[in-house]
Amino acid sequence: MVRDRVSSHSSRRLHVAWALFMTGPVLRAFNGLFHAYHPERHYMRGPGPKWREKHPGLEASTSH
């Protein structure tokens, strides 16, 4: 009788752990629906001084 209770308790823990494990990817996918990637938020202003050191005499094209 005690063994059945312990087995039942550990089985319940396993089910809870599995449910929590599986909700992570689902929540991330659901979150992606509302927080999509916006490229304008990651806009780069152009090449920096390191690029200019490697490419002397050249300027980056600025086609906007």
VENQUIGI-V434107 format. One record per residue. RES is the residue in three letters. D_FIRST is the distance of its C-alpha to the first C-alpha in Angstrom with 1 decimal. Layout:
BEGIN
((RES & D_FIRST) (RES & D_FIRST))
END
This chain:
BEGIN
((MET & 0.0) (VAL & 3.8) (ARG & 5.4) (ASP & 5.2) (ARG & 6.5) (VAL & 8.9) (SER & 9.9) (SER & 10.6) (HIS & 12.5) (SER & 14.5) (SER & 15.3) (ARG & 16.6) (ARG & 18.6) (LEU & 20.1) (HIS & 21.2) (VAL & 22.8) (ALA & 24.5) (TRP & 25.8) (ALA & 27.1) (LEU & 28.9) (PHE & 30.3) (MET & 31.7) (THR & 33.2) (GLY & 35.6) (PRO & 37.9) (VAL & 37.8) (LEU & 38.9) (ARG & 41.6) (ALA & 43.0) (PHE & 43.0) (ASN & 44.8) (GLY & 47.4) (LEU & 48.5) (PHE & 49.8) (HIS & 50.8) (ALA & 52.9) (TYR & 55.1) (HIS & 58.5) (PRO & 61.1) (GLU & 63.5) (ARG & 61.1) (HIS & 61.4) (TYR & 65.2) (MET & 67.0) (ARG & 70.4) (GLY & 71.9) (PRO & 72.5) (GLY & 72.6) (PRO & 74.8) (LYS & 73.1) (TRP & 73.8) (ARG & 77.4) (GLU & 77.7) (LYS & 76.7) (HIS & 78.9) (PRO & 82.2) (GLY & 84.6) (LEU & 82.0) (GLU & 80.6) (ALA & 77.4) (SER & 78.1) (THR & 77.5) (SER & 77.2) (HIS & 75.7))
END
